Amino acid sequence: MSSKEAGMHNVEFKAELRDRDLARSVLLRMGATPIGVLEQTDTYYTVKNGRLKKRETAGERTEIVFYDRPDRSIPKLSHFSLYTEEAAAKEFGDPPGEVRIVVRKVRELLMLGSVRIHLDEVEGLGTFLEFEALVSPSQTVKACHDKIAELRRALRPALGEPIACGYADLLEQE
């Protein structure tokens, strides 16, 4: 496979975010580090298996992300590979398929240890929170689940309903 980073795994969780300010305050008290605010456009392509998106982030290099995960509202294991545009063209074709949908969002990114925390404002959908805990030799799947459970408990007053699917799926349901 001609990818930049292949065969990676993380544990993910997504929920409606009812109180962004409260969530940010709780996260900062827990020691989260603000990384920045990102304007992102994700173009999803129709593929037979998994999901394929082109992520364009203002001021950063475009990435192609292929991932596969179950649609469940509880924390779930996601398998993904990151590609440069050049590597993705070789792997999937150029263009990689029919455009399924485009998702635009403003993402406030924070880090707490190895957990990426996204406070997302998604065009046409609203405000959401997402956790991504990267599985690594030093951080097992169980450790990732434990960290996300701790964050969910701490943020319970700021969270709405858990979300089983991705933003693209939610937009298609609108």
C-alpha positions as a Markdown table, in Angstrom:
| # | Residue | x | y | z |
|---|---|---|---|---|
| 1 | Met | 0.0 | 0.0 | 0.0 |
| 2 | Ser | 1.4 | 3.4 | -1.0 |
| 3 | Ser | 0.2 | 5.3 | 2.1 |
| 4 | Lys | 1.8 | 7.8 | 4.4 |
| 5 | Glu | 0.6 | 6.0 | 7.5 |
| 6 | Ala | -1.2 | 2.7 | 7.0 |
| 7 | Gly | -3.0 | 0.3 | 9.3 |
| 8 | Met | -3.6 | 2.6 | 12.3 |
| 9 | His | -6.4 | 2.2 | 14.9 |
| 10 | Asn | -8.1 | 4.5 | 17.3 |
| 11 | Val | -11.1 | 4.4 | 19.6 |
| 12 | Glu | -13.7 | 7.1 | 18.7 |
| 13 | Phe | -16.7 | 8.5 | 20.3 |
| 14 | Lys | -19.0 | 11.3 | 19.1 |
| 15 | Ala | -21.9 | 13.1 | 20.8 |
| 16 | Glu | -24.1 | 16.2 | 20.4 |
| 17 | Leu | -22.5 | 19.1 | 22.3 |
| 18 | Arg | -25.0 | 21.2 | 24.2 |
| 19 | Asp | -22.6 | 23.5 | 26.0 |
| 20 | Arg | -19.4 | 24.2 | 24.2 |
| 21 | Asp | -18.1 | 26.7 | 26.9 |
| 22 | Leu | -18.7 | 24.3 | 29.7 |
| 23 | Ala | -17.0 | 21.5 | 27.8 |
| 24 | Arg | -14.0 | 23.7 | 27.0 |
| 25 | Ser | -13.8 | 24.8 | 30.7 |
| 26 | Val | -13.9 | 21.2 | 32.0 |
| 27 | Leu | -11.3 | 20.0 | 29.5 |
| 28 | Leu | -8.9 | 22.8 | 30.4 |
| 29 | Arg | -9.3 | 22.1 | 34.1 |
| 30 | Met | -8.5 | 18.4 | 33.3 |
| 31 | Gly | -5.2 | 19.6 | 31.6 |
| 32 | Ala | -6.2 | 19.6 | 27.9 |
| 33 | Thr | -4.0 | 21.7 | 25.7 |
| 34 | Pro | -5.7 | 23.9 | 23.0 |
| 35 | Ile | -4.0 | 23.2 | 19.6 |
| 36 | Gly | -6.0 | 25.6 | 17.4 |
| 37 | Val | -9.1 | 26.2 | 15.4 |
| 38 | Leu | -9.3 | 24.5 | 12.0 |
| 39 | Glu | -11.5 | 25.2 | 9.0 |
| 40 | Gln | -12.1 | 21.8 | 7.3 |
| 41 | Thr | -13.9 | 20.6 | 4.2 |
| 42 | Asp | -14.3 | 16.8 | 3.9 |
| 43 | Thr | -15.3 | 15.4 | 0.5 |
| 44 | Tyr | -16.7 | 11.9 | 0.8 |
| 45 | Tyr | -16.5 | 9.5 | -2.1 |
| 46 | Thr | -18.6 | 6.5 | -2.8 |
| 47 | Val | -16.6 | 3.3 | -2.2 |
| 48 | Lys | -17.6 | -0.4 | -1.9 |
| 49 | Asn | -16.3 | -0.9 | 1.6 |
| 50 | Gly | -15.4 | 1.5 | 4.4 |
| 51 | Arg | -15.3 | 5.3 | 4.0 |
| 52 | Leu | -13.0 | 7.5 | 1.9 |
| 53 | Lys | -12.7 | 11.2 | 2.3 |
| 54 | Lys | -10.5 | 14.0 | 1.1 |
| 55 | Arg | -9.8 | 16.4 | 4.0 |
| 56 | Glu | -8.8 | 19.9 | 3.2 |
| 57 | Thr | -7.7 | 22.0 | 6.1 |
| 58 | Ala | -7.0 | 25.7 | 5.7 |
| 59 | Gly | -3.2 | 26.2 | 5.8 |
| 60 | Glu | -2.3 | 22.5 | 5.8 |
| 61 | Arg | -1.6 | 19.8 | 3.3 |
| 62 | Thr | -4.6 | 17.9 | 1.9 |
| 63 | Glu | -5.0 | 14.3 | 3.2 |
| 64 | Ile | -7.0 | 11.4 | 2.0 |
| 65 | Val | -8.3 | 9.2 | 4.8 |
| 66 | Phe | -9.7 | 5.7 | 4.3 |
| 67 | Tyr | -11.4 | 4.3 | 7.3 |
| 68 | Asp | -13.7 | 1.5 | 8.5 |
| 69 | Arg | -15.7 | 1.5 | 11.7 |
| 70 | Pro | -19.1 | 0.3 | 12.9 |
| 71 | Asp | -22.0 | 2.7 | 13.3 |
| 72 | Arg | -22.6 | 2.5 | 17.0 |
| 73 | Ser | -23.3 | 5.2 | 19.6 |
| 74 | Ile | -20.8 | 3.7 | 22.1 |
| 75 | Pro | -17.0 | 4.2 | 21.8 |
| 76 | Lys | -15.9 | 2.1 | 18.8 |
| 77 | Leu | -12.6 | 0.9 | 17.2 |
| 78 | Ser | -11.8 | 2.6 | 13.9 |
| 79 | His | -9.2 | 1.3 | 11.4 |
| 80 | Phe | -7.7 | 4.0 | 9.2 |
| 81 | Ser | -5.0 | 4.8 | 6.7 |
| 82 | Leu | -3.8 | 8.3 | 5.8 |
| 83 | Tyr | -2.7 | 9.0 | 2.2 |
| 84 | Thr | -1.1 | 11.9 | 0.4 |
| 85 | Glu | -3.0 | 13.0 | -2.6 |
| 86 | Glu | -0.4 | 11.4 | -4.8 |
| 87 | Ala | -0.5 | 8.1 | -3.0 |
| 88 | Ala | -4.3 | 8.1 | -2.9 |
| 89 | Ala | -4.4 | 8.6 | -6.7 |
| 90 | Lys | -2.3 | 5.5 | -7.2 |
| 91 | Glu | -4.4 | 3.5 | -4.7 |
| 92 | Phe | -7.9 | 4.6 | -5.5 |
| 93 | Gly | -7.7 | 6.5 | -8.8 |
| 94 | Asp | -8.0 | 10.2 | -9.7 |
| 95 | Pro | -10.7 | 11.0 | -8.9 |
| 96 | Pro | -11.2 | 8.2 | -6.4 |
| 97 | Gly | -14.9 | 7.8 | -7.3 |
| 98 | Glu | -18.2 | 9.6 | -7.3 |
| 99 | Val | -18.6 | 12.4 | -4.7 |
| 100 | Arg | -21.0 | 11.3 | -2.1 |
| 101 | Ile | -21.3 | 14.4 | 0.0 |
| 102 | Val | -19.3 | 17.4 | 1.2 |
| 103 | Val | -19.0 | 18.3 | 4.9 |
| 104 | Arg | -17.8 | 21.7 | 6.1 |
| 105 | Lys | -16.9 | 22.3 | 9.7 |
| 106 | Val | -15.0 | 24.5 | 12.1 |
| 107 | Arg | -13.0 | 22.3 | 14.5 |
| 108 | Glu | -11.6 | 23.4 | 17.8 |
| 109 | Leu | -8.8 | 20.9 | 18.5 |
| 110 | Leu | -7.5 | 20.1 | 22.0 |
| 111 | Met | -5.2 | 17.3 | 23.2 |
| 112 | Leu | -5.4 | 15.6 | 26.5 |
| 113 | Gly | -2.5 | 13.1 | 26.7 |
| 114 | Ser | -2.9 | 11.0 | 23.5 |
| 115 | Val | -6.6 | 11.8 | 23.1 |
| 116 | Arg | -7.6 | 14.3 | 20.3 |
| 117 | Ile | -10.7 | 16.2 | 21.3 |
| 118 | His | -12.7 | 18.0 | 18.7 |
| 119 | Leu | -15.3 | 20.6 | 19.4 |
| 120 | Asp | -17.0 | 20.8 | 16.0 |
| 121 | Glu | -19.4 | 23.3 | 14.5 |
| 122 | Val | -20.8 | 21.4 | 11.4 |
| 123 | Glu | -22.5 | 23.4 | 8.7 |
| 124 | Gly | -26.1 | 22.3 | 8.5 |
| 125 | Leu | -26.0 | 20.1 | 11.6 |
| 126 | Gly | -24.9 | 21.9 | 14.7 |
| 127 | Thr | -22.3 | 21.4 | 17.4 |
| 128 | Phe | -20.7 | 18.1 | 18.4 |
| 129 | Leu | -17.8 | 16.7 | 20.4 |
| 130 | Glu | -15.6 | 13.9 | 19.3 |
| 131 | Phe | -12.8 | 11.9 | 21.0 |
| 132 | Glu | -10.1 | 10.0 | 19.2 |
| 133 | Ala | -7.7 | 7.9 | 21.3 |
| 134 | Leu | -4.9 | 6.5 | 19.2 |
| 135 | Val | -4.1 | 2.8 | 19.8 |
| 136 | Ser | -0.3 | 2.2 | 20.0 |
| 137 | Pro | 2.1 | -0.2 | 21.6 |
| 138 | Ser | 2.1 | 1.9 | 24.7 |
| 139 | Gln | -1.7 | 2.5 | 24.7 |
| 140 | Thr | -4.0 | -0.6 | 24.4 |
| 141 | Val | -7.5 | -0.6 | 23.1 |
| 142 | Lys | -8.7 | -1.0 | 26.7 |
| 143 | Ala | -6.7 | 2.0 | 27.9 |
| 144 | Cys | -8.2 | 4.1 | 25.1 |
| 145 | His | -11.7 | 3.0 | 26.1 |
| 146 | Asp | -10.9 | 3.8 | 29.7 |
| 147 | Lys | -9.7 | 7.4 | 28.8 |
| 148 | Ile | -12.8 | 8.0 | 26.8 |
| 149 | Ala | -15.1 | 6.8 | 29.6 |
| 150 | Glu | -13.3 | 9.2 | 32.0 |
| 151 | Leu | -13.8 | 12.1 | 29.6 |
| 152 | Arg | -17.5 | 11.2 | 29.0 |
| 153 | Arg | -18.1 | 11.2 | 32.8 |
| 154 | Ala | -16.4 | 14.5 | 33.3 |
| 155 | Leu | -18.3 | 16.1 | 30.4 |
| 156 | Arg | -21.7 | 14.6 | 31.0 |
| 157 | Pro | -23.4 | 18.0 | 31.8 |
| 158 | Ala | -22.2 | 19.4 | 28.5 |
| 159 | Leu | -23.1 | 16.5 | 26.3 |
| 160 | Gly | -26.3 | 15.6 | 24.4 |
| 161 | Glu | -27.1 | 12.3 | 22.7 |
| 162 | Pro | -24.3 | 10.0 | 21.5 |
| 163 | Ile | -24.0 | 9.8 | 17.8 |
| 164 | Ala | -23.7 | 6.4 | 16.0 |
| 165 | Cys | -22.6 | 7.6 | 12.6 |
| 166 | Gly | -20.5 | 10.2 | 10.9 |
| 167 | Tyr | -21.3 | 13.8 | 9.9 |
| 168 | Ala | -21.7 | 12.7 | 6.2 |
| 169 | Asp | -24.4 | 10.2 | 7.3 |
| 170 | Leu | -26.2 | 12.7 | 9.4 |
| 171 | Leu | -26.3 | 15.3 | 6.6 |
| 172 | Glu | -27.7 | 12.6 | 4.2 |
| 173 | Gln | -30.5 | 12.0 | 6.7 |
| 174 | Glu | -31.4 | 15.7 | 6.8 |
